[in-house]
Amino acid sequence: MKISANSGQSFEFEQEAFMRLALSLARRGLGNVWPNPAVGCVIVSKGQIVGRGWTMPGGRPHAEVVALKQAGGLARGGEVYVTLEPCCHEGKTGPCAEALVSAGIKKIYISTLDPDPRVNGKGVLFLKKNKISTSVGLLEKEAIRLNLGFFLKISQGRPLVTMKTASTLDGKIALGNGLSKWITNESARGFSHLFRYIHDAVAVGSGTVLADNPELTCRLPGITNRNKPRIILDRRLRTADDSNLANSARENPVWIVTSDTHKKHKLKKLEAKGVKIILSPLSGDPKTDLITVLKHLGKLGLTRLLFEPGSQLGAALLTAGLIDQLVVFRSSSIAGNDGVGMIGNLYLSEISNMPKMVRNYGLKIEENYLEVFERPE
């Protein structure tokens, strides 16, 4: 049975199965490999899988190197299925394209080209020059979607933005008096921590810090990664130096993005606790400021950013057209009209101007629900 790839090439069903496995392996790296993309690689010899790999924490070693090490001599004469074009430039590790040639690989299937100008097509050209049969385009759309944050960082200079929220059945994130613990059940809250794990960093506004004094850590058994930045958008530098975030900055990174340089004493106190201060020219215009902040964070290497905003920041992200993915955990409770809405005022005057999202999938978590939406193509 043959299938058609986006590039117009035809591939056997078996080849698609191997690439789907590579994509599954790549997902294991999400949130832990920035500034690099999450890549998966499968090596096949005589119809049998002899090597598997995915990008390791911190972005190296790369998936191809891991798979080649596992395959050893069995890689010679084999086929490689990799979700992103192998690198061909000198980085912190040697070029993967050279490693594949040295291992004696005879054929390679690549989902999509690497958008990084240092690679973009050069890896494929190197492989072909070294007599490796090379095909590009197998499950290309799936591979781009998997690493959309990396592609956005290259093309727009910003990371992928996911907005995550927990709401009542009628779309409220808190009661009228501000109480929000807990709207969703324990299982849903545990599930929500997985989204922190698969993103490079989590971000909130200063209003959330003042109201909830959150920790923003990923508290799941067996997950020990403590290198995810917790980011506060705080133009007026309102974050207290005795907040939970400031007090834990030496254990888990905390970045505060601000334009306030006048509170020098407070800046010094926060920095003394290990908080990284990122000075950014913020004007007070939500759309302009958000774009400025996201591009600054993109320059720092972030590819996947999880926002857990209050209603005002959520409205600003939506109005600016910056939400790539919306994750909603919804309880079966009802807060009423005096509750705090998931999204603040949008000041719309026409039905046709309402922002739209496309539902991707949903899950039932006991009596709660998870729904994931994406930006329309």
Residue frames relative to the residue before (quaternion, step in Angstrom):
aa qw qx qy qz dx dy dz
M 1.0000 0.0000 0.0000 0.0000 0.00 0.00 0.00
K 0.1683 -0.7966 0.5758 0.0749 3.57 -0.90 0.94
I 0.1598 -0.7532 0.6302 0.0997 3.52 -1.22 0.61
S 0.3809 -0.7138 0.5358 0.2415 3.56 -1.23 0.40
A 0.3159 -0.7305 0.5760 0.1863 3.55 -0.96 0.91
N 0.6951 -0.4772 0.3346 0.4209 3.56 -1.27 0.27
S 0.6536 0.5316 -0.3124 0.4389 3.56 1.12 -0.62
G 0.5743 -0.5902 0.3834 0.4181 3.59 1.27 -0.18
Q 0.5409 0.6075 -0.4090 0.4137 3.58 1.25 -0.18
S 0.3513 -0.7127 0.5629 0.2276 3.57 -1.23 0.46
F 0.0714 -0.7932 0.6047 0.0114 3.54 -1.01 0.87
E 0.5157 -0.6266 0.4879 0.3216 3.55 -1.16 0.62
F 0.6396 -0.5332 0.3983 0.3847 3.53 -1.26 0.55
E 0.6289 0.5491 -0.3305 0.4401 3.59 1.02 -0.81
Q 0.6432 0.5184 -0.3196 0.4641 3.57 1.03 -0.79
E 0.6299 0.5194 -0.3338 0.4712 3.57 1.04 -0.75
A 0.6350 0.5414 -0.3332 0.4389 3.59 0.98 -0.81
F 0.6569 0.4991 -0.3134 0.4703 3.59 0.96 -0.84
M 0.6701 0.4855 -0.3111 0.4674 3.59 0.98 -0.79
R 0.6115 0.5348 -0.3590 0.4596 3.60 1.06 -0.63
L 0.6126 0.5235 -0.3448 0.4813 3.56 1.10 -0.65
A 0.6395 0.5234 -0.3233 0.4611 3.59 0.97 -0.84
L 0.6441 0.5102 -0.3179 0.4731 3.59 1.01 -0.79
S 0.6330 0.5297 -0.3224 0.4634 3.56 1.04 -0.80
L 0.6450 0.5086 -0.3114 0.4778 3.57 1.02 -0.80
A 0.6303 0.5571 -0.3329 0.4261 3.57 0.98 -0.86
R 0.6245 0.5693 -0.3422 0.4107 3.59 1.01 -0.80
R 0.5678 0.6110 -0.3859 0.3942 3.59 1.15 -0.48
G 0.6942 0.4854 -0.2775 0.4533 3.57 1.16 -0.49
L 0.4532 0.7152 -0.4513 0.2819 3.60 1.20 -0.32
G 0.8185 0.2371 -0.2036 0.4821 3.53 -0.90 1.00
N 0.7653 0.3679 -0.1844 0.4950 3.58 1.23 -0.21
V 0.7056 0.4809 -0.2585 0.4517 3.59 1.24 -0.05
W 0.3849 0.7405 -0.4876 0.2563 3.61 1.23 0.00
P 0.5504 -0.1060 -0.8262 -0.0566 1.60 -2.18 1.24
N 0.5162 0.6535 -0.4134 0.3682 3.59 1.27 0.08
P 0.5380 -0.5911 0.4749 0.3683 3.58 -1.25 0.26
A 0.4646 -0.6390 0.5292 0.3096 3.57 -1.29 0.35
V 0.0181 -0.8277 0.5568 -0.0680 3.56 -0.40 1.28
G 0.1580 -0.7683 0.6125 0.0979 3.55 -1.18 0.67
C 0.0781 -0.8045 0.5887 0.0023 3.57 -1.09 0.74
V 0.0600 -0.7715 0.6334 0.0100 3.55 -1.05 0.89
I 0.1527 -0.7733 0.6104 0.0778 3.59 -0.94 0.92
V 0.1059 -0.8094 0.5776 -0.0057 3.55 -0.80 1.11
S 0.0095 -0.7782 0.6279 -0.0120 3.57 -0.99 0.89
K 0.8440 -0.0482 -0.0182 0.5339 3.56 -0.72 1.13
G 0.7346 -0.4498 0.2216 0.4571 3.54 0.97 0.93
Q 0.6737 0.4688 -0.2887 0.4930 3.59 1.29 -0.06
I 0.4485 -0.6664 0.5232 0.2848 3.57 -1.06 0.75
V 0.0810 -0.8213 0.5646 0.0096 3.57 -0.68 1.11
G 0.8047 0.0999 -0.0593 0.5822 3.58 1.24 -0.24
R 0.0170 -0.7752 0.6315 -0.0056 3.56 -1.06 0.82
G 0.1123 0.8045 -0.5786 0.0736 3.55 -1.08 0.65
W 0.0565 -0.7611 0.6430 0.0644 3.51 -1.31 0.37
T 0.6645 -0.5134 0.3557 0.4104 3.56 -1.21 0.48
M 0.3651 -0.7560 0.5089 0.1901 3.55 -0.80 1.03
P 0.6935 -0.4780 0.3300 0.4262 3.63 -1.21 0.43
G 0.7594 0.3000 -0.2636 0.5137 3.54 -0.92 0.97
G 0.5831 -0.6325 0.3426 0.3776 3.57 1.30 -0.05
R 0.7880 0.1664 -0.1222 0.5800 3.60 1.23 0.06
P 0.4878 -0.1646 -0.8570 -0.0210 1.47 -2.21 1.16
H 0.5980 -0.5810 0.4285 0.3482 3.51 -1.31 0.45
A 0.7035 -0.4975 0.3183 0.3954 3.54 -1.28 0.49
E 0.6589 0.5256 -0.3192 0.4333 3.60 0.92 -0.90
V 0.6485 0.5215 -0.3154 0.4560 3.57 0.99 -0.85
V 0.6451 0.5181 -0.3141 0.4656 3.58 0.98 -0.86
A 0.6807 0.4893 -0.2890 0.4623 3.58 0.91 -0.93
L 0.6490 0.5161 -0.3183 0.4596 3.60 0.98 -0.82
K 0.6358 0.5244 -0.3332 0.4579 3.57 0.99 -0.76
Q 0.6639 0.4967 -0.3035 0.4695 3.57 0.99 -0.80
A 0.6889 0.4888 -0.2815 0.4552 3.57 0.97 -0.85
G 0.1722 -0.8063 0.5449 0.1527 3.58 1.00 -0.74
G 0.8388 -0.1548 0.1353 0.5041 3.58 -1.00 -0.87
L 0.5628 0.6163 -0.3855 0.3935 3.59 1.20 -0.38
A 0.5525 0.6223 -0.3923 0.3919 3.59 1.24 -0.28
R 0.5647 0.6270 -0.3892 0.3696 3.61 1.11 -0.63
G 0.8210 0.1676 -0.1677 0.5194 3.54 -0.79 1.10
G 0.5654 0.6396 -0.3637 0.3728 3.58 1.30 0.02
E 0.4752 -0.6340 0.5310 0.3004 3.51 -1.42 -0.07
V 0.2128 -0.7701 0.5917 0.1076 3.54 -1.12 0.75
Y 0.1173 -0.7488 0.6494 0.0614 3.54 -1.09 0.86
V 0.0968 0.8112 -0.5633 0.1237 3.57 -0.44 1.20
T 0.4822 -0.7360 0.4133 0.2346 3.56 -0.90 0.98
L 0.7777 0.1631 -0.1108 0.5970 3.60 1.25 -0.26
E 0.6414 -0.5466 0.3839 0.3774 3.55 -1.10 0.74
P 0.4698 -0.6837 0.4771 0.2903 3.62 -0.80 0.96
C 0.5002 -0.6628 0.4685 0.3017 3.55 -1.01 0.83
C 0.1720 -0.7913 0.5812 0.0799 3.56 -1.17 0.62
H 0.6139 0.5293 -0.3503 0.4693 3.58 1.28 0.26
E 0.5407 -0.6115 0.4685 0.3380 3.54 -1.22 0.49
G 0.0230 0.7768 -0.6283 0.0360 3.56 -0.79 1.07
K 0.7833 -0.2387 0.2100 0.5342 3.54 -0.98 -0.85
T 0.7295 0.1990 -0.1758 0.6304 3.55 1.34 -0.27
G 0.6418 -0.5355 0.3717 0.4038 3.60 -1.21 0.30
P 0.6590 -0.5204 0.3639 0.4031 3.58 -1.22 0.39
C 0.4670 -0.6882 0.4823 0.2751 3.58 -0.89 0.94
A 0.5950 0.5755 -0.3698 0.4220 3.59 1.05 -0.70
E 0.6538 0.5014 -0.3099 0.4745 3.59 0.98 -0.81
A 0.6385 0.5320 -0.3263 0.4503 3.58 0.99 -0.81
L 0.6452 0.5179 -0.3175 0.4633 3.59 1.03 -0.77
V 0.6388 0.5113 -0.3196 0.4778 3.57 1.02 -0.80
S 0.6727 0.5085 -0.2943 0.4498 3.58 0.87 -0.95
A 0.6710 0.5077 -0.2944 0.4532 3.58 1.11 -0.68
G 0.4935 -0.6946 0.4109 0.3242 3.59 1.25 -0.15
I 0.2591 0.7687 -0.5372 0.2310 3.58 1.12 0.61
K 0.2866 -0.7881 0.5226 0.1537 3.59 -0.91 0.89
K 0.8076 0.0653 -0.0173 0.5858 3.60 1.11 -0.59
I 0.0577 -0.8019 0.5946 0.0135 3.55 -1.06 0.77
Y 0.1856 -0.7465 0.6325 0.0907 3.52 -1.06 0.91
I 0.0868 -0.8004 0.5931 -0.0106 3.57 -0.75 1.13
S 0.4456 -0.7030 0.4801 0.2772 3.59 -0.81 0.94
T 0.8123 -0.1163 0.1351 0.5553 3.57 0.74 -1.03
L 0.5623 -0.5873 0.4621 0.3540 3.55 -1.22 0.50
D 0.4951 -0.6287 0.5144 0.3081 3.54 -1.22 0.56
P 0.3779 -0.7523 0.4872 0.2321 3.65 -0.68 1.02
D 0.4807 0.6653 -0.4370 0.3680 3.59 1.25 -0.27
P 0.4751 -0.7067 0.4416 0.2826 3.64 -0.62 1.08
R 0.5985 0.5695 -0.3638 0.4303 3.59 1.16 -0.48
V 0.7449 0.3522 -0.1917 0.5332 3.58 1.21 -0.47
N 0.4775 0.7605 -0.3815 0.2192 3.54 0.58 -1.35
G 0.8419 -0.0795 -0.0125 0.5336 3.57 0.14 1.31
K 0.5950 0.5956 -0.3676 0.3952 3.57 1.14 -0.53
G 0.6171 0.5461 -0.3450 0.4493 3.58 1.10 -0.67
V 0.6454 0.5111 -0.3059 0.4781 3.56 0.99 -0.86
L 0.6491 0.5208 -0.3144 0.4568 3.58 0.92 -0.90
F 0.6466 0.5178 -0.3171 0.4617 3.60 0.97 -0.85
L 0.6584 0.5100 -0.3108 0.4581 3.59 0.92 -0.88
K 0.6724 0.4942 -0.2995 0.4625 3.58 0.92 -0.89
K 0.6351 0.5308 -0.3304 0.4535 3.58 1.01 -0.78
N 0.7246 0.3973 -0.2252 0.5162 3.55 1.19 -0.57
K 0.6023 -0.6528 0.3163 0.3333 3.52 1.19 0.80
I 0.4641 0.6250 -0.4928 0.3887 3.60 1.05 0.66
S 0.4097 -0.6993 0.5322 0.2447 3.57 -0.75 1.08
T 0.0467 -0.8416 0.5356 -0.0521 3.57 -0.58 1.19
S 0.0379 -0.7851 0.6181 -0.0097 3.57 -0.88 1.04
V 0.1267 -0.7954 0.5915 0.0370 3.57 -0.92 0.96
G 0.6891 0.5168 -0.3507 0.3676 3.58 -1.04 0.75
L 0.4959 0.6567 -0.4388 0.3610 3.60 1.22 -0.04
L 0.8265 -0.0814 -0.0216 0.5566 3.59 -0.50 1.29
E 0.1161 0.8454 -0.5095 0.1105 3.54 1.03 0.86
K 0.6639 0.5169 -0.3180 0.4370 3.58 0.85 -0.95
E 0.6546 0.5140 -0.3086 0.4606 3.58 0.98 -0.85
A 0.6615 0.5138 -0.3062 0.4524 3.58 1.00 -0.83
I 0.6480 0.5002 -0.3199 0.4770 3.59 0.99 -0.78
R 0.6396 0.5306 -0.3203 0.4547 3.56 0.98 -0.86
L 0.6333 0.5470 -0.3236 0.4417 3.57 0.99 -0.85
N 0.7961 0.2384 -0.1038 0.5465 3.58 0.93 -0.90
L 0.1509 0.8315 -0.5228 0.1119 3.57 1.09 0.69
G 0.6161 0.5605 -0.3505 0.4282 3.59 1.03 -0.71
F 0.6506 0.5015 -0.3090 0.4793 3.57 1.00 -0.82
F 0.6552 0.5028 -0.3102 0.4708 3.59 0.97 -0.84
L 0.6542 0.5035 -0.3155 0.4679 3.61 0.99 -0.79
K 0.6224 0.5428 -0.3447 0.4462 3.58 1.03 -0.74
I 0.6762 0.4749 -0.2880 0.4841 3.57 1.03 -0.79
S 0.7650 0.4105 -0.2122 0.4486 3.60 0.81 -1.00
Q 0.8128 0.2224 -0.0968 0.5296 3.61 0.99 -0.81
G 0.4765 -0.7032 0.4192 0.3206 3.57 1.26 -0.11
R 0.6948 0.4283 -0.2738 0.5087 3.59 1.23 0.26
P 0.5193 -0.6278 0.4644 0.3472 3.61 -1.19 0.37
L 0.6070 -0.4778 0.4667 0.4306 3.53 -1.35 0.09
V 0.2078 -0.7835 0.5769 0.1006 3.57 -1.00 0.85
T 0.0547 -0.7606 0.6469 0.0075 3.53 -0.82 1.10
M 0.1707 -0.7559 0.6223 0.1108 3.56 -0.93 0.90
K 0.0763 -0.7963 0.6000 0.0103 3.58 -0.78 1.06
T 0.0660 0.8006 -0.5914 0.0710 3.54 -0.92 0.91
A 0.2387 -0.7243 0.6242 0.1698 3.55 -1.30 0.40
S 0.0350 0.8323 -0.5481 0.0752 3.56 -0.66 1.06
T 0.5572 -0.5528 0.4943 0.3735 3.51 -1.37 0.18
L 0.7206 -0.4193 0.3192 0.4506 3.55 -1.31 0.04
D 0.7411 0.3711 -0.2159 0.5162 3.58 1.10 -0.67
G 0.6542 -0.6078 0.2956 0.3396 3.57 1.11 0.71
K 0.4985 0.6411 -0.4410 0.3821 3.60 1.12 0.58
I 0.2954 -0.7734 0.5384 0.1574 3.57 -0.99 0.85
A 0.7838 0.0584 -0.0554 0.6158 3.59 1.30 -0.06
L 0.5550 -0.5656 0.4785 0.3783 3.54 -1.29 0.29
G 0.7026 -0.4683 0.3263 0.4249 3.55 -1.27 0.19
N 0.6915 0.4566 -0.2778 0.4860 3.59 1.17 -0.55
G 0.6333 -0.5788 0.3078 0.4113 3.57 1.32 0.18
L 0.5118 0.6531 -0.4286 0.3574 3.62 1.19 -0.22
S 0.0006 0.8229 -0.5671 0.0362 3.58 -0.89 0.96
K 0.6437 0.5172 -0.3233 0.4623 3.63 1.23 -0.12
W 0.6516 -0.5018 -0.5674 -0.0421 1.45 -0.97 2.27
I 0.4036 -0.7156 0.5164 0.2416 3.58 -0.89 0.90
T 0.7706 0.2727 -0.1525 0.5555 3.58 0.94 -0.87
N 0.5942 -0.6005 0.4027 0.3523 3.58 -1.25 0.39
E 0.7205 -0.4668 0.3022 0.4144 3.55 -1.31 0.27
S 0.6425 0.5293 -0.3276 0.4470 3.59 0.99 -0.80
A 0.6542 0.5003 -0.3113 0.4742 3.58 0.98 -0.83
R 0.6479 0.5124 -0.3246 0.4608 3.58 0.99 -0.78
G 0.6320 0.5174 -0.3298 0.4735 3.57 1.06 -0.73
F 0.6416 0.5199 -0.3146 0.4681 3.55 1.00 -0.87
S 0.6387 0.5493 -0.3359 0.4214 3.58 1.00 -0.80
H 0.6003 0.5722 -0.3611 0.4264 3.59 1.14 -0.55
L 0.5455 0.6013 -0.4013 0.4240 3.59 1.19 -0.41
F 0.6374 0.5218 -0.3335 0.4585 3.58 1.07 -0.69
R 0.5976 0.5214 -0.3680 0.4853 3.59 1.11 -0.52
Y 0.6605 0.5365 -0.3106 0.4237 3.55 0.97 -0.86
I 0.7547 0.3969 -0.2235 0.4721 3.61 0.91 -0.85
H 0.6295 0.4547 -0.3628 0.5152 3.58 1.23 0.39
D 0.5890 -0.6093 0.4099 0.3374 3.55 -1.17 0.61
A 0.7975 -0.0222 0.0731 0.5985 3.56 1.07 -0.77
V 0.2673 -0.7302 0.6008 0.1855 3.55 -1.30 0.35
A 0.1204 -0.8190 0.5608 0.0158 3.58 -0.94 0.93
V 0.0285 -0.7675 0.6403 0.0114 3.53 -1.20 0.69
G 0.4917 -0.6126 0.5134 0.3456 3.53 -1.32 0.12
S 0.6592 -0.5166 0.3603 0.4107 3.57 -1.22 0.33
G 0.5755 0.5987 -0.3749 0.4121 3.59 1.13 -0.56
T 0.6466 0.5087 -0.3110 0.4757 3.57 1.03 -0.79
V 0.6340 0.5262 -0.3293 0.4611 3.58 1.02 -0.80
L 0.6827 0.4853 -0.2896 0.4632 3.59 0.92 -0.89
A 0.7155 0.4660 -0.2589 0.4515 3.58 0.96 -0.85
D 0.8284 0.2667 -0.0910 0.4841 3.58 0.87 -0.99
N 0.2001 -0.7981 0.5344 0.1934 3.60 1.19 -0.48
P 0.1174 0.8534 -0.5001 0.0889 3.61 0.82 0.99
E 0.4400 -0.6584 0.5379 0.2891 3.53 -1.38 0.17
L 0.1678 -0.8447 0.4862 0.1479 3.59 1.17 -0.74
T 0.4396 0.6707 -0.4782 0.3582 3.57 1.09 0.66
C 0.4534 -0.6367 0.5414 0.3098 3.54 -1.32 0.25
R 0.0394 -0.8406 0.5389 -0.0378 3.56 -0.18 1.30
L 0.3189 0.7178 -0.5455 0.2924 3.53 0.32 1.33
P 0.5583 -0.6152 0.4296 0.3539 3.62 -0.96 0.78
G 0.8123 0.2731 -0.2075 0.4718 3.56 -0.94 0.91
I 0.6557 0.4670 -0.3164 0.5018 3.59 1.25 -0.17
T 0.0411 -0.8501 0.5233 -0.0430 3.54 -0.39 1.25
N 0.3933 0.7328 -0.4830 0.2740 3.61 1.25 0.08
R 0.0518 -0.8217 0.5675 -0.0122 3.56 -0.58 1.15
N 0.5502 0.6487 -0.3751 0.3685 3.57 1.20 0.35
K 0.4781 0.6688 -0.4504 0.3481 3.59 1.20 0.21
P 0.3963 -0.7158 0.5159 0.2538 3.61 -0.68 1.00
R 0.1924 -0.7155 0.6588 0.1303 3.52 -1.18 0.73
I 0.1427 -0.8523 0.5033 -0.0043 3.52 -0.38 1.31
I 0.1360 -0.7739 0.6156 0.0593 3.55 -0.99 0.92
L 0.2380 -0.7341 0.6185 0.1479 3.57 -0.83 1.02
D 0.1443 0.8199 -0.5156 0.2028 3.54 -0.18 1.32
R 0.1747 -0.8424 0.5026 0.0846 3.56 0.43 1.25
R 0.7764 0.3411 -0.1705 0.5017 3.59 0.95 -0.90
L 0.4182 -0.7432 0.4367 0.2865 3.58 1.31 0.29
R 0.2126 0.8064 -0.5159 0.1959 3.57 0.68 1.15
T 0.4906 0.6849 -0.4289 0.3259 3.61 1.21 -0.31
A 0.3987 -0.7327 0.5039 0.2243 3.57 -0.78 1.04
D 0.4882 -0.6789 0.4634 0.2933 3.56 -1.03 0.76
D 0.6893 0.4119 -0.2959 0.5172 3.61 1.28 -0.05
S 0.3452 0.7351 -0.5042 0.2938 3.59 1.21 0.47
N 0.6640 -0.4970 0.3710 0.4177 3.57 -1.26 0.35
L 0.6500 0.5213 -0.3231 0.4488 3.57 0.99 -0.78
A 0.6788 0.4809 -0.2985 0.4678 3.58 0.84 -0.93
N 0.6808 0.5125 -0.2926 0.4338 3.58 0.95 -0.86
S 0.7488 0.3657 -0.2118 0.5106 3.61 1.18 -0.42
A 0.3411 0.7956 -0.4550 0.2088 3.58 1.30 0.19
R 0.6615 0.4960 -0.3229 0.4607 3.61 1.07 -0.54
E 0.6519 0.4882 -0.3125 0.4889 3.59 1.23 -0.35
N 0.7738 0.0362 0.0135 0.6323 3.56 1.04 -0.89
P 0.5277 -0.6850 0.3893 0.3174 3.62 -0.67 1.06
V 0.0781 -0.7607 0.6431 0.0401 3.55 -1.11 0.78
W 0.0808 -0.7792 0.6212 0.0231 3.55 -0.85 1.04
I 0.1095 -0.7664 0.6284 0.0752 3.58 -0.95 0.84
V 0.1908 -0.7662 0.6066 0.0926 3.55 -0.78 1.10
T 0.1489 0.8000 -0.5571 0.1657 3.57 -0.54 1.17
S 0.2794 -0.7285 0.5880 0.2133 3.54 -1.30 0.26
D 0.5302 0.6431 -0.3931 0.3884 3.57 1.34 -0.01
T 0.0405 -0.8189 0.5722 -0.0180 3.57 -0.39 1.24
H 0.5307 0.6670 -0.3896 0.3489 3.59 1.29 -0.03
K 0.6791 0.4668 -0.2952 0.4835 3.60 1.11 -0.62
K 0.0525 -0.8656 0.4979 0.0121 3.53 0.70 1.14
H 0.6298 0.5350 -0.3435 0.4463 3.60 1.00 -0.76
K 0.6721 0.4874 -0.2936 0.4739 3.57 0.96 -0.87
L 0.6087 0.5503 -0.3459 0.4551 3.56 1.02 -0.77
K 0.6736 0.4981 -0.2950 0.4595 3.57 0.91 -0.93
K 0.6490 0.5179 -0.3221 0.4548 3.60 0.99 -0.80
L 0.6571 0.4975 -0.3081 0.4752 3.57 0.99 -0.81
E 0.6649 0.4979 -0.3027 0.4672 3.57 0.93 -0.88
A 0.6200 0.5510 -0.3397 0.4435 3.58 1.07 -0.70
K 0.6766 0.4693 -0.2849 0.4907 3.57 1.20 -0.51
G 0.6288 -0.5666 0.3250 0.4218 3.56 1.29 0.01
V 0.4529 0.6823 -0.4543 0.3506 3.58 1.27 0.12
K 0.3133 -0.7258 0.5814 0.1927 3.57 -0.99 0.88
I 0.2010 -0.7815 0.5825 0.0976 3.58 -0.69 1.09
I 0.1100 -0.7802 0.6147 0.0353 3.56 -0.78 1.09
L 0.1976 -0.7896 0.5735 0.0924 3.56 -0.42 1.22
S 0.0557 0.7961 -0.5945 0.0983 3.54 -0.73 1.12
P 0.4689 -0.6922 0.4651 0.2910 3.61 -0.91 0.83
L 0.0329 0.8205 -0.5651 0.0794 3.59 -0.02 1.31
S 0.3140 -0.8052 0.4869 0.1266 3.54 -0.78 1.10
G 0.5378 -0.5891 0.4314 0.4215 3.57 1.16 -0.53
D 0.5751 0.5289 -0.3857 0.4906 3.58 1.28 -0.11
P 0.4557 -0.7459 0.4039 0.2698 3.62 -0.37 1.22
K 0.6890 0.4834 -0.3037 0.4465 3.60 0.78 -0.96
T 0.6750 0.4922 -0.2947 0.4639 3.58 0.83 -1.00
D 0.6755 0.5054 -0.2980 0.4467 3.57 0.91 -0.93
L 0.6556 0.5147 -0.3224 0.4488 3.59 0.93 -0.84
I 0.6461 0.5046 -0.3220 0.4736 3.58 0.96 -0.82
T 0.6340 0.5320 -0.3214 0.4602 3.59 1.00 -0.85
V 0.6767 0.4948 -0.2887 0.4625 3.58 0.88 -0.97
L 0.6735 0.5032 -0.3070 0.4461 3.58 0.85 -0.94
K 0.6610 0.4877 -0.3169 0.4741 3.59 0.98 -0.75
H 0.6068 0.5345 -0.3489 0.4736 3.57 1.10 -0.64
L 0.6769 0.4813 -0.2857 0.4780 3.58 0.94 -0.88
G 0.6001 0.5496 -0.3521 0.4624 3.57 1.14 -0.60
K 0.6456 0.5158 -0.3161 0.4662 3.58 1.02 -0.79
L 0.6580 0.4929 -0.3025 0.4823 3.57 1.18 -0.54
G 0.6542 -0.5762 0.2817 0.4009 3.56 1.31 0.07
L 0.4992 0.6722 -0.4358 0.3303 3.60 1.20 -0.18
T 0.1624 -0.7975 0.5767 0.0710 3.56 -1.00 0.88
R 0.7842 0.1694 -0.0781 0.5918 3.61 1.18 -0.54
L 0.0093 -0.8232 0.5645 -0.0605 3.57 -0.47 1.24
L 0.1977 -0.7818 0.5857 0.0816 3.56 -0.80 1.09
F 0.1593 -0.7700 0.6130 0.0770 3.56 -0.69 1.13
E 0.0714 -0.7431 0.6635 0.0505 3.55 -1.08 0.84
P 0.0599 0.8858 -0.4559 0.0628 3.56 0.62 1.17
G 0.4945 -0.5571 0.5551 0.3700 3.46 -1.41 0.12
S 0.7429 -0.4334 0.2601 0.4388 3.57 -1.27 0.07
Q 0.6586 0.5186 -0.3284 0.4352 3.61 0.97 -0.74
L 0.6770 0.4603 -0.2945 0.4930 3.59 0.89 -0.88
G 0.6099 0.5488 -0.3474 0.4541 3.59 1.07 -0.69
A 0.6553 0.5025 -0.3041 0.4750 3.57 0.99 -0.85
A 0.6435 0.5251 -0.3218 0.4546 3.58 1.00 -0.82
L 0.6493 0.5099 -0.3145 0.4684 3.59 0.96 -0.85
L 0.6755 0.4958 -0.2919 0.4610 3.56 0.94 -0.91
T 0.6625 0.5095 -0.3015 0.4588 3.58 0.92 -0.91
A 0.6866 0.4774 -0.2743 0.4748 3.57 1.07 -0.76
G 0.4246 -0.7242 0.4501 0.3045 3.59 1.26 -0.13
L 0.4681 0.7185 -0.3999 0.3237 3.56 1.16 0.62
I 0.5582 0.5976 -0.4061 0.4079 3.61 1.21 0.01
D 0.1968 -0.7929 0.5705 0.0851 3.56 -0.55 1.19
Q 0.7911 0.0558 -0.0012 0.6091 3.56 1.14 -0.68
L 0.1354 -0.7827 0.6053 0.0522 3.57 -0.96 0.93
V 0.0998 -0.7944 0.5991 0.0063 3.56 -0.71 1.15
V 0.0301 -0.8173 0.5741 -0.0386 3.57 -0.58 1.18
F 0.1285 -0.7337 0.6638 0.0674 3.54 -0.84 1.08
R 0.0533 -0.8398 0.5394 -0.0324 3.56 -0.56 1.18
S 0.2880 -0.7476 0.5747 0.1669 3.55 -0.91 0.95
S 0.5230 -0.6209 0.4738 0.3412 3.57 -1.30 0.03
S 0.5004 0.6532 -0.4198 0.3831 3.59 1.28 0.22
I 0.2709 -0.7493 0.5850 0.1516 3.56 -1.26 0.46
A 0.2665 -0.8039 0.5185 0.1179 3.58 -0.72 1.10
G 0.4538 -0.6954 0.4524 0.3254 3.59 1.09 -0.57
N 0.7128 -0.5037 0.3041 0.3818 3.51 -1.30 0.35
D 0.6599 0.5068 -0.3236 0.4505 3.60 1.16 -0.45
G 0.4823 0.6585 -0.4401 0.3742 3.60 1.27 0.07
V 0.5460 -0.6002 0.4731 0.3434 3.55 -1.32 0.28
G 0.4024 -0.7530 0.4733 0.2167 3.57 -0.63 1.12
M 0.6238 -0.5499 0.4157 0.3683 3.54 -1.24 0.56
I 0.7787 0.1611 -0.0588 0.6035 3.55 1.04 -0.89
G 0.4210 -0.7153 0.5013 0.2446 3.57 -0.87 0.94
N 0.7840 -0.3383 0.2359 0.4639 3.57 -1.30 -0.17
L 0.1807 -0.7793 0.5937 0.0872 3.56 -0.98 0.93
Y 0.2831 -0.8038 0.4826 0.2021 3.58 1.31 -0.21
L 0.2399 0.7841 -0.5274 0.2226 3.56 0.85 1.01
S 0.2008 -0.7854 0.5748 0.1119 3.55 -1.10 0.70
E 0.7563 0.2771 -0.1662 0.5689 3.58 1.28 -0.24
I 0.5482 -0.6121 0.4632 0.3319 3.58 -1.04 0.82
S 0.6570 0.5439 -0.3082 0.4213 3.56 0.98 -0.86
N 0.6547 0.5256 -0.3124 0.4444 3.59 1.22 -0.37
M 0.4568 0.6936 -0.4568 0.3187 3.58 1.24 -0.09
P 0.4589 -0.6707 0.4989 0.3012 3.63 -0.83 0.90
K 0.1752 -0.7939 0.5778 0.0722 3.56 -1.04 0.79
M 0.1129 -0.7542 0.6434 0.0664 3.53 -1.19 0.71
V 0.3535 -0.7206 0.5588 0.2087 3.57 -1.21 0.55
R 0.4111 -0.7185 0.5042 0.2460 3.59 -0.77 1.03
N 0.2579 -0.7775 0.5608 0.1201 3.56 -0.82 1.06
Y 0.7605 -0.2551 0.1765 0.5704 3.58 0.77 -0.99
G 0.1718 -0.7772 0.5962 0.1051 3.54 -1.33 0.24
L 0.1233 -0.7761 0.6156 0.0592 3.55 -1.24 0.55
K 0.3240 -0.6978 0.5971 0.2272 3.55 -1.22 0.58
I 0.0778 -0.7863 0.6128 0.0096 3.58 -0.77 1.05
E 0.7527 -0.2466 0.0873 0.6042 3.53 0.17 1.39
E 0.7989 -0.2347 0.1572 0.5310 3.64 -0.64 -1.00
N 0.6131 0.5271 -0.3486 0.4740 3.60 1.29 0.13
Y 0.2825 -0.7569 0.5681 0.1567 3.55 -1.30 0.30
L 0.1841 -0.7284 0.6469 0.1304 3.51 -1.28 0.58
E 0.0132 0.7736 -0.6334 0.0158 3.55 -0.93 0.93
V 0.1456 -0.7819 0.6039 0.0523 3.55 -0.98 0.94
F 0.0934 -0.7948 0.5997 -0.0006 3.55 -0.77 1.11
E 0.1838 -0.7781 0.5913 0.1059 3.56 -1.22 0.51
R 0.6176 -0.5200 0.4370 0.3964 3.52 -1.30 0.36
P 0.4931 -0.6483 0.4764 0.3311 3.64 -0.91 0.78
E 0.4763 -0.6655 0.4881 0.3035 3.60 -1.04 0.72
